[in-house]
Amino acid sequence: YRGETGKIFGKWRQLVKQGARYHTQYRIRDVSGQWRWIMATIHAVINDLDGRPSRVVGFHADITDAVGSDRELADIEERLRVVFEGSGLGIALCRTDGCIESVNPALAVMFGLNREDFEGRWMHTLAEPESQGEMMSALVRLPRGGRRETRAERRFRRDDGRGVGLHSPATPSRGVSDGRRDMPPR
């Protein structure tokens, strides 16, 4: 690929000067005319008296599929980030034990808190005291009990003491394991 020729020769010159190794990725056109991504690692195995390589060994691998998968994954992650950040619905991402890892701006506004104030808190502790036990039980059972989702209308308590009524569905991510690190406080 024209724009990467200089990069490859620059890496080669660096190898010749320093006598160590280089690692890079570049594109080439295959015999069918398709562009392929290549990962290259070149090591100097014997250096001359001036420390410059006189023999090198190299490894080149076609990583086209992996690069394509990485780009697709990055695109999906960006789309989800936009939905998470821009949604008018409050969203909390929790571990399987109910410990909050992050919340979106809408949920922070609902509770009158900064987003950072949620990190490390247990989701059930935001609920009204009389429903905390039931909520904790539902969250802990969710990933292990074969249920795909739990839905409930719950009353939550803001830090300023005001109540907030919310519809609070919970759905585990696919493939979650029992990620409990600590038992939540009761």
Contacts in CASP RR format, 6 or more apart in sequence:
PFRMAT RR
TARGET T0000
AUTHOR 0000-0000-0000
METHOD contacts of the structure
MODEL  1
YRGETGKIFGKWRQLVKQGARYHTQYRIRDVSGQWRWIMATIHAVINDLD
GRPSRVVGFHADITDAVGSDRELADIEERLRVVFEGSGLGIALCRTDGCI
ESVNPALAVMFGLNREDFEGRWMHTLAEPESQGEMMSALVRLPRGGRRET
RAERRFRRDDGRGVGLHSPATPSRGVSDGRRDMPPR
1 26 0 8 1.000
1 27 0 8 1.000
1 28 0 8 1.000
1 29 0 8 1.000
1 35 0 8 1.000
4 26 0 8 1.000
4 27 0 8 1.000
7 24 0 8 1.000
7 26 0 8 1.000
8 24 0 8 1.000
8 26 0 8 1.000
8 40 0 8 1.000
11 22 0 8 1.000
11 24 0 8 1.000
11 42 0 8 1.000
12 22 0 8 1.000
12 42 0 8 1.000
14 22 0 8 1.000
15 21 0 8 1.000
15 22 0 8 1.000
15 42 0 8 1.000
15 44 0 8 1.000
15 53 0 8 1.000
15 56 0 8 1.000
16 52 0 8 1.000
16 53 0 8 1.000
17 52 0 8 1.000
19 44 0 8 1.000
19 47 0 8 1.000
19 51 0 8 1.000
19 52 0 8 1.000
19 53 0 8 1.000
20 43 0 8 1.000
20 44 0 8 1.000
21 41 0 8 1.000
21 42 0 8 1.000
21 43 0 8 1.000
21 44 0 8 1.000
22 40 0 8 1.000
22 41 0 8 1.000
22 42 0 8 1.000
23 39 0 8 1.000
23 40 0 8 1.000
23 41 0 8 1.000
24 39 0 8 1.000
24 40 0 8 1.000
25 37 0 8 1.000
25 38 0 8 1.000
25 39 0 8 1.000
25 40 0 8 1.000
25 63 0 8 1.000
25 67 0 8 1.000
26 37 0 8 1.000
26 38 0 8 1.000
26 40 0 8 1.000
27 35 0 8 1.000
27 36 0 8 1.000
27 37 0 8 1.000
27 38 0 8 1.000
28 35 0 8 1.000
28 36 0 8 1.000
28 38 0 8 1.000
29 35 0 8 1.000
29 36 0 8 1.000
30 36 0 8 1.000
35 64 0 8 1.000
36 62 0 8 1.000
36 64 0 8 1.000
37 62 0 8 1.000
37 63 0 8 1.000
37 64 0 8 1.000
37 66 0 8 1.000
37 67 0 8 1.000
37 68 0 8 1.000
38 60 0 8 1.000
38 61 0 8 1.000
38 62 0 8 1.000
38 63 0 8 1.000
39 60 0 8 1.000
39 61 0 8 1.000
39 63 0 8 1.000
40 58 0 8 1.000
40 59 0 8 1.000
40 60 0 8 1.000
41 58 0 8 1.000
41 59 0 8 1.000
42 56 0 8 1.000
42 57 0 8 1.000
42 58 0 8 1.000
42 59 0 8 1.000
43 56 0 8 1.000
43 57 0 8 1.000
43 58 0 8 1.000
44 53 0 8 1.000
44 55 0 8 1.000
44 56 0 8 1.000
45 53 0 8 1.000
45 55 0 8 1.000
45 56 0 8 1.000
45 57 0 8 1.000
46 53 0 8 1.000
46 54 0 8 1.000
46 55 0 8 1.000
47 53 0 8 1.000
47 54 0 8 1.000
48 54 0 8 1.000
84 91 0 8 1.000
84 93 0 8 1.000
84 104 0 8 1.000
85 104 0 8 1.000
85 105 0 8 1.000
86 104 0 8 1.000
86 105 0 8 1.000
86 106 0 8 1.000
87 104 0 8 1.000
87 106 0 8 1.000
88 104 0 8 1.000
88 106 0 8 1.000
89 106 0 8 1.000
90 103 0 8 1.000
90 104 0 8 1.000
90 106 0 8 1.000
90 107 0 8 1.000
90 110 0 8 1.000
91 103 0 8 1.000
91 104 0 8 1.000
91 106 0 8 1.000
91 107 0 8 1.000
92 100 0 8 1.000
92 102 0 8 1.000
92 103 0 8 1.000
92 104 0 8 1.000
92 107 0 8 1.000
92 118 0 8 1.000
92 123 0 8 1.000
93 100 0 8 1.000
93 101 0 8 1.000
93 102 0 8 1.000
93 103 0 8 1.000
94 100 0 8 1.000
94 101 0 8 1.000
94 123 0 8 1.000
94 139 0 8 1.000
94 170 0 8 1.000
95 101 0 8 1.000
95 179 0 8 1.000
95 180 0 8 1.000
95 181 0 8 1.000
96 139 0 8 1.000
96 140 0 8 1.000
96 142 0 8 1.000
96 143 0 8 1.000
96 172 0 8 1.000
96 176 0 8 1.000
96 177 0 8 1.000
96 178 0 8 1.000
96 179 0 8 1.000
96 180 0 8 1.000
97 139 0 8 1.000
97 140 0 8 1.000
97 179 0 8 1.000
97 180 0 8 1.000
97 181 0 8 1.000
97 182 0 8 1.000
97 183 0 8 1.000
97 184 0 8 1.000
98 122 0 8 1.000
98 123 0 8 1.000
98 124 0 8 1.000
98 136 0 8 1.000
98 139 0 8 1.000
98 140 0 8 1.000
98 184 0 8 1.000
99 120 0 8 1.000
99 121 0 8 1.000
99 122 0 8 1.000
99 123 0 8 1.000
99 181 0 8 1.000
99 182 0 8 1.000
99 184 0 8 1.000
100 118 0 8 1.000
100 119 0 8 1.000
100 120 0 8 1.000
100 121 0 8 1.000
100 122 0 8 1.000
100 123 0 8 1.000
101 119 0 8 1.000
101 120 0 8 1.000
102 115 0 8 1.000
102 118 0 8 1.000
102 119 0 8 1.000
103 115 0 8 1.000
103 118 0 8 1.000
104 115 0 8 1.000
105 115 0 8 1.000
107 118 0 8 1.000
108 114 0 8 1.000
108 115 0 8 1.000
108 117 0 8 1.000
108 118 0 8 1.000
110 164 0 8 1.000
110 166 0 8 1.000
111 118 0 8 1.000
111 126 0 8 1.000
111 156 0 8 1.000
111 158 0 8 1.000
111 159 0 8 1.000
111 164 0 8 1.000
112 158 0 8 1.000
112 159 0 8 1.000
112 160 0 8 1.000
113 158 0 8 1.000
113 159 0 8 1.000
117 159 0 8 1.000
122 136 0 8 1.000
122 184 0 8 1.000
122 185 0 8 1.000
123 135 0 8 1.000
123 139 0 8 1.000
124 132 0 8 1.000
124 133 0 8 1.000
124 135 0 8 1.000
124 136 0 8 1.000
124 139 0 8 1.000
124 184 0 8 1.000
125 132 0 8 1.000
125 184 0 8 1.000
125 185 0 8 1.000
126 156 0 8 1.000
126 157 0 8 1.000
127 135 0 8 1.000
127 154 0 8 1.000
127 155 0 8 1.000
127 156 0 8 1.000
127 157 0 8 1.000
128 154 0 8 1.000
128 155 0 8 1.000
128 156 0 8 1.000
128 157 0 8 1.000
128 163 0 8 1.000
129 157 0 8 1.000
131 154 0 8 1.000
131 155 0 8 1.000
132 186 0 8 1.000
133 186 0 8 1.000
135 152 0 8 1.000
135 154 0 8 1.000
135 168 0 8 1.000
136 184 0 8 1.000
136 186 0 8 1.000
138 150 0 8 1.000
138 152 0 8 1.000
138 170 0 8 1.000
139 150 0 8 1.000
139 170 0 8 1.000
140 180 0 8 1.000
140 184 0 8 1.000
141 147 0 8 1.000
142 149 0 8 1.000
142 150 0 8 1.000
142 170 0 8 1.000
142 172 0 8 1.000
143 172 0 8 1.000
143 176 0 8 1.000
143 177 0 8 1.000
143 178 0 8 1.000
144 178 0 8 1.000
148 171 0 8 1.000
148 172 0 8 1.000
149 169 0 8 1.000
149 170 0 8 1.000
149 171 0 8 1.000
150 169 0 8 1.000
150 170 0 8 1.000
151 167 0 8 1.000
151 168 0 8 1.000
151 169 0 8 1.000
151 170 0 8 1.000
152 167 0 8 1.000
152 168 0 8 1.000
152 169 0 8 1.000
153 165 0 8 1.000
153 166 0 8 1.000
153 167 0 8 1.000
153 168 0 8 1.000
154 165 0 8 1.000
154 166 0 8 1.000
154 168 0 8 1.000
155 163 0 8 1.000
155 164 0 8 1.000
155 165 0 8 1.000
155 166 0 8 1.000
156 163 0 8 1.000
156 164 0 8 1.000
156 165 0 8 1.000
156 166 0 8 1.000
156 168 0 8 1.000
157 163 0 8 1.000
157 164 0 8 1.000
158 164 0 8 1.000
END
